[in-house]
Amino acid sequence: MPKHSAPDSSSPDPRKRTVPPARSEERTFSRDDSSVDLRIPARDFLKYQQWYDQTRSGEHETVNTRIKSILLGQRYSPYLAWFVLGLVTILAALVGYLAIRFLPAGSLTITPTGSRYRELQRIPPQEIGYSLSGAFLTEGIDHPKCFCTDTTGRIFIGGNKSVVAFSRDARPLWALPLEQDPTCLFVSPSNALFADCLCIGYRDCFKILLPSGDQGFDSRAIFRWDAPGEKPYLRKIFVQEDALFVADAGEKLVYKLDARGNTLLAIGKNSEARTSLDEQSESGSEAFSGFSIPNLPFLDFVVSPRDNWLHISNPGKHRIEAFTKEGIWLPEQAWGEPSAHYEGFCGCCNPTGLAVFPNGDFLTAEKYLQRVKIYDSRGRFQTVVASSEELENPPRILNGNTSEKNLEYRPPAGPEEPVQVNVLSDGRILILDPTYRVVRFYEKKN
């Protein structure tokens, strides 16, 4: 039989449970400790986890978290939070006061609202040099989009997929159906390309129609030009003896075309700049940064009979830019300033409309705080034609010299349809008012 040896007193007895001795000292932790270290008992592991979370929270506390702590008084005295808020309020009030007290009106470009809007609607009577002499309904067009005149004084209004012609005394003459809503109209004068033809612009193209025997126009187009670019929106057509000019508000460009529709140049971003017409000028290194149209697709221009330059609206910068017909930017000839007062242009993007008098003076139209004004050929304010307060109210209308009545109120057409302006050869001013679907006549006060 095998002999049993005596158990070794040095080896542990497997039948007995080993109980680790209790720790009398408090354990401290460092970054070298691991959350999965089996040598850390459960009680110490909980302390480790608490220490780890507090360390990470302190390391990743951001500036925003500390600011919130200050404002909410979580980590600092609540008196400090009130002090910071009070200091910020005082500084903001001080800056606002100094801006209103010392900055020129042109520096205040915030769109007026509420009581400020009502205050700016009212213009001193001595600053209004024109008076309303009559108005007529745009019969046949419930949503007028554009209008123009010809050398005989006829008025052409586009909208509702048609063009309707009126005589200079507001009698309807004829209507021409179209395939879509027009965005701009122009009748070419007899001494220009496509003489006496009607140019009809749409969002992405324009067509030219021949006059017909009944003093209307043939619906078949003799010329069509498709606008390049991804999002064209044609807003103005102008025809001269040797070229056509088209304003594309979608692409923020003004094109110059020949009689075949070839693009001779595109005026816009990176146009060459020169501060004078001197061919040896050394300032041509400056480049035009482009037209700013932050909101609605409005881009207008005129060719001044005084200097034969293109004067193009830059609504987002509240300016009228000047270019030669060769596309050279003339920054010294630009004018206009942002201002909520009637001398300047307010809001996000004004002016939205332009016209020109035979002597070179400019007629401007604005949206939101709708105003029609006159500036001289150098951009100096002259007079107000129609105030926002007047344009907000319906006029008394006269259609065909046969009936006069009060126009019933019609809801506003919305911000996409501000007033548009034009000048007749006899000096009268026309305002297309889409809100009330009328054309207003204004004459100079005696």
CORDA-V480145 format. One line per field, one symbol per residue. ss: DSSP state (a for helix, b for strand, c for the rest). psi: psi as a letter, one per 20 degrees, with the letter a starting at -180 (. if undefined). burial: I if it has 24 or more other C-alpha atoms within 12 Angstrom, else O. A space follows every 10 residues. Layout:
ss = ???
psi = ???
burial = ???
This chain:
ss = cccccccccc cccccccccc cccccccccc cccccccccc caaaaaaaaa aaaaaaaaac ccaaaaaaaa aacccccaaa aaaaaaaaaa aaaaaaaaaa aaccaaaccc cccaaaaaaa acccaaabcb bbbbbbbccc cccbbbbbbc ccccbbbbbc cbbbbbcccc cbbbbbbccc cccbbbbccc cccccccbbb bcccbbbbbb bcccccbbbb bbbbbbcccc cccbbbbbbc cccbbbbbcc ccbbbbbccc ccbbbbbccc cbbccccccc ccccccbccc cccccccccc bbbccccccb bbbbaaacbb bbbcccccbc aaacbccbcc ccccbccccc ccbbbbcccc cbbbbccccc cbbbbccccc bbbbbbcaaa accccbbbbc ccbbbbcccc cccccccccb bbbcccccbb bbbccccbbb bbbbcc
psi = qqppqqqpii qqoiipppoq qqphqppqqr iiqqijoiio rgghhghggg ggghggghhj prhgghghhg hikhirphhh ghgggggggg gghgggghgh hhqrhiinjp pqrchhghgi hppphiiojq qpirqqqmpi ohmphrrrra iijqpppqrl lrpppqrikj ppgrqoqrir pqiqqpopri jrqlpjqppo qagjrqqppq qrhkjbqpip pippppprrh mqnpippppa hjrqpppohg ilqoqpqaii jpohropcpj qpqpirjphj pjjihqqpir ponieqmpoq rqopigikrp opqmghjlro qpqrijjppn hiiqrqqpqi rihapaahnq qiqqrqrhji qqpqqqremp qprpqaijjp pgrpgprhhg iiqqrpqook khqprppqpp qqiriimrqq qrprhjiqpp oonhgjlrpp ppqpq.
burial = OOOOOOOOOO OOOOOOOOOO OOOOOOOOOO OOOOOOOOOO OOOIOOOIOO OOOOOOOOOO OOOOOOOOOO OOOOOOOOOO OOOOOOOOOO OOOOOOOOOO OOOOOIOIIO OOOOOOOOOI IIIOOOOIII IIIIIIIIII IIIIIIIIII OOIIIIIIII IIIIIIIIII IIIIIIIIOO IIIIIIIIOO OOIIIIIIII IIIIIIIIII IOOOOIIOIO OOIOIIIIOO OIIIIIIIII OOIIIIIIII IIIIIIIOIO IOOOIIIIOO IIIIIOIOOO OOOOOOOIOI IIIOOIIIII IIIIOOOOII IIIIIIIIII IIIIIIIIII IOIIIIIIII IIIIIIIIII IIIIIIIOOI IIIIIIIIII IIIIIIIIIO IIIIIIIIII IIIIIIIIIO OOOOOOOOOO OOOOOOIIII IIIIOOOIII IIIIIIIIII IIIOOO
